[in-house]
Each structure stands twice: as C-alpha cells, then as structure tokens.
Amino acid sequence: MKRFICFPLIISAIFFSQCSKPQPENPANPPGNGGGGGSQQTGTPRPKGTPSGTVFSKKIGTAGGTIEYPGARLTIDIPAGAVEKETEFFIQPISNTAPGGKGIAYRLQPEGVTFKKPATLKFRYTADDLQGTFAAALGIATQKADGVWYGLGTIQNEAAKTLEVKTTHFSDWSFFEAISLEPGISMADPGQQMPLVVKCVLPGDDDLLVPLTKEGQEAALLDPKTHLNAKFIEKWTLLGTGQLAPTGNTAKYTAPAKIPAVNPVVVSVNVKSKGRAVGILIARVFVAPEGISVSIAGGDYTTYGNSGGQVTPGESFAMAQQDGITASVKWQGKTTGQFSWDATKILFLLNIGTTKTYAQVYNSGGKAVPSPGKLDVFEIGNFGWVLGSFELEKSGYYIFSNPPSTGTTKIKGYFRVKRLNIGSE
C-alpha cells in the first residue's frame, strides 16, 4: 500500500500537475497554456455545498469507535482517547463544490471538536467512480473556512478500492481528480466538432511525479478551468473514426459523417514529466444523432426521432416514434451497465408500422428464446441524456403477410435520448 497525494480522475490518469494562473476560458488563450513559469498556489474559493441526503449520526465515547455512513461509501475510525467525553457525530451528504470533485461530498460535524488523536477517514470507490479516471489518480480534499479546497496526503489501496486520510478535525470532505481530459465522455452528431482540453486543479513544480507524501502536507486546489501546462503533453492519439487536431493541451475532434463501426470513439493523451512517461488520459466520444438508430442485417443505420427516455431504479427505457414506426429498449434493475436480453425484463421492440415486428426473443420449438447479444447503458446525468448501444445476434421478426413469415436477423443500434424524469430521483 503506497501513499499518494490527491491525484485525480479520468479513465486513465496520472500523478501530479503544474498549472499556471487560470484565466477566462478562451480557445485562443486557454488558462495555463504555454511553457514553463510558476504556478498559482493560492487556490480558488468555492461555494459551500448544500445538503443533498439524509443525516446519519452516532455517539462515540473515550473508547473510540467507527462511524459508517449507510452504503459503506464513507467510514470514520475514531481511536480511543480521541475525545474526552461521549460525543455525537454527524455525516451529512452535500453537493460537491470541490475543483475536480467526484460524486457527492460529505459534511462531518461537529466542526468545533479537535481530536487528541487523529481520526481516519476512509472513502470507498467503485468501478463507476473510475469512469473517466484511473485509481492511482484519486485524492481526498477538504474545504476550509476560507472557502478553498485543499488536497491532502492520501493513502490509497487499489486492491481494496479505498482512499484514507487522517485528520484532527471535521469539515467538508470529498475525493477529486487533479488532472483530467475533459469532457471524459461526450456525445456528438455525425460530422460535429467536439473540443477537448486537459485540465488540472493541483499545483506542483516541474516534476509531475512529485506528490505530497507526508501527512499534514496540503495543496490548495486551483480553479477547475485551469489547463495543464502544455509542456507536459507528449502526444494525442485517436482510436477510431474521424479527425483529431491537437494543439498543446487542447484538441478538436471531428466526428465522421456516419455512425462509426466502433462507438464510442476514444481519444487519449500521453502525459510526460522530465522526459518520462507519467500516464495516459482517455476520453470517449459517443457518435450518434438524437433518437434511436438501428441497423438490420448489417445495413445502413436508420434513425428514429421524437424520442425520450427514463432512468429509475424500477424500469428504465429509451423510446422513439416516427412516421408510424416505434422503437424501444427497456431494462429493469440497475439503471446503467451491461445487460443480457431476456423475455420479460430486458426488452427490445421495433415495430415497422403494421407490417413487421422485431424483438429480443425468437421462436425455437414453440418457445421464446432470448437473443444472444447485449445492451450497454450509460448516461450523462449533468446534461440530461441517456446513451446506450445494443446488439442482437438473433432478433426474432414477424412479417404480417399472408401467410405470415418469421425468422431471425442480426440487429445493431444506438440510442441517444433526453431524459424525461430529470430531478425526480
């Protein structure tokens, strides 16, 4: 188990970063762009987070004890002798205002108590938290009275998927990403241009590999618009179809004119320090028009508009209806991830008017057999979109003719639909 400092996130990632003073976003003059120079060390004050969940409390006395927020996301270990008398402690989930912050943050109270022995805060992360980041890049930060978030020396255990930090007081806490290729995941219409930028929130010197390794050391987090100094960029790479035009710490990706065979397209950035490779940042661009796009038997994609979607812990769906044709994908259980087709919970339906129907099952000996294949669902929650791809190796079809005709065919498709239930969860 190694000790790292607040590194950051993004499907791939890296260690530390030097950033120059942030300026207003401008492609012609991006903040932090250019070579060398000192870095801003003062940090940027951020607003306080607002409550966004249920308060959890527990009383702990002189013998010490453990507070675990329901769901095991955050655990606090208070050692024996840390407090002089029984004290009630509170954990309040709050909106995350930390530069590079990931997920929700936590307000730990009472803030006025100073522990005689340091308490240990342990954050647990999941594979979902690593979307667009790399485990070794995660760090922990706390917000002080001046409104600035500070990254602290962090103990990381990748095998256990935990981050730990010691503290003698309570305040607002989060984990964050120090370097990121943004947007980590995005969507583009065929032919659309997508800007990309490498950002950082943690100051450093000329060597990106120098982390804050000692307990008690801290670094003020910078404006989240700050760009990583371009001298640390080794190269940009496009894995997929389209065109990539990089310029230092920014690039422009132009999507192909049609939905690509490999989707999302991957853009990667190799980061270097003192002539050595430091790590790789990865961003994905999902190329598809709004609606549900379907390819039957290897043919061209047809996109059906007038679409919408819903994401709930019960049943979620993406649906489109255009010119008498209805396409829908429905899934139950988890809201995102990978699913296998079945007869009742993970469904696909394409109705071509009243003439032909395709489904996720096919007839075999009078039984409905689920098609081999998969459904992948992810969403860009901040933008209110639900994205996904699907494959059916044997989609069962029924042609309403006289006599009717049945059989199987291969179907591949994508959906990019707006969420209809934003704010209802």
Beta strands, then each sheet from edge to edge (+ up, - down):
strand 1: 2-5
strand 2: 56-60
strand 3: 65-68
strand 4: 74-78
strand 5: 87-94
strand 6: 101-109
strand 7: 119-124
strand 8: 138-143
strand 9: 149-157
strand 10: 162-167
strand 11: 172-177
strand 12: 179-182
strand 13: 185-188
strand 14: 193-200
strand 15: 218-220
strand 16: 233-239
strand 17: 243-247
strand 18: 250-254
strand 19: 265-273
strand 20: 276-287
strand 21: 291-296
strand 22: 302-304
strand 23: 307-310
strand 24: 315-322
strand 25: 325-332
strand 26: 337-339
strand 27: 347-352
strand 28: 356-359
strand 29: 361-364
strand 30: 367-370
strand 31: 373-380
strand 32: 385-399
strand 33: 405-418
sheet 1: 1+ 9- 8+ 11- 6+ 5- 2+
sheet 2: 1+ 9- 10+ 7- 4+ 3-
sheet 3: 1+ 9- 15+
sheet 4: 12+ 14- 18+ 17-
sheet 5: 13+ 20+ 19- 16+
sheet 6: 22+ 21- 33+ 32- 28+ 27- 25+ 24- 23+
sheet 7: 22+ 21- 33+ 32- 31+ 26-
sheet 8: 29+ 30-
end
